[in-house]
Amino acid sequence: MNKKRENFEKIATRRVESILKNLDLLSNCSNKYTYEYTKEDTAKIFKAISSKLSLCKSSFDKKLTQSNFKL
């Protein structure tokens, strides 16, 4: 397999696993017995996450569709 592909798979897998673990940790904050929060708090949290996720996806999509025009 191509070295760049191997590096991507290795690093992307590790980073996605880290993100998923952190989301699990964030979901622990939903325990109303331990924490107090409002709908506004959760809206801010998920707006920030959604915004960053959209930027990340756009970055991947943009690079996949870039044309390599040369004269």
C-alpha positions in Angstrom: 0.0 0.0 0.0 1.1 3.6 -0.7 3.0 5.1 2.3 0.8 8.3 2.3 -2.3 6.1 2.5 -0.8 4.0 5.3 0.0 7.2 7.2 -3.4 8.6 6.7 -5.1 5.5 7.9 -2.9 5.3 11.0 -3.3 8.9 12.0 -6.9 9.4 11.0 -8.0 6.2 12.9 -6.2 7.4 16.0 -7.7 10.9 15.8 -11.2 9.7 15.1 -11.0 7.2 18.0 -9.8 10.2 20.2 -12.8 12.3 19.1 -15.2 9.5 19.8 -13.8 8.9 23.2 -14.0 12.7 24.0 -17.7 12.7 22.9 -18.3 9.8 25.2 -16.7 11.8 28.0 -18.8 14.8 27.1 -22.0 12.7 27.3 -21.1 11.9 30.9 -21.8 15.6 31.6 -25.5 14.9 30.8 -25.9 13.3 34.3 -28.3 15.7 36.0 -27.5 14.2 39.4 -23.9 15.4 39.1 -24.2 18.5 36.8 -26.5 21.4 36.3 -27.0 22.8 32.8 -29.6 24.5 30.7 -30.9 24.0 27.2 -28.9 27.1 26.2 -25.7 25.5 27.5 -26.3 22.4 25.4 -27.3 24.4 22.4 -23.9 26.3 22.6 -22.0 23.0 23.0 -23.6 21.3 20.0 -23.5 24.5 17.9 -19.7 24.7 18.4 -19.2 21.0 17.7 -21.5 21.1 14.6 -19.7 24.2 13.3 -16.2 22.7 13.7 -17.4 19.4 12.2 -18.8 21.3 9.1 -15.5 23.1 8.7 -13.5 19.9 8.9 -15.8 18.2 6.4 -15.6 21.2 4.0 -11.8 21.0 4.2 -11.8 17.3 3.1 -14.5 17.9 0.4 -12.6 21.0 -1.0 -9.4 19.1 -1.4 -11.1 16.2 -3.1 -12.7 18.4 -5.7 -9.9 20.9 -6.4 -9.0 21.0 -10.0 -5.3 20.7 -10.9 -5.4 23.0 -13.9 -2.0 23.8 -15.4 -0.9 25.5 -18.6 
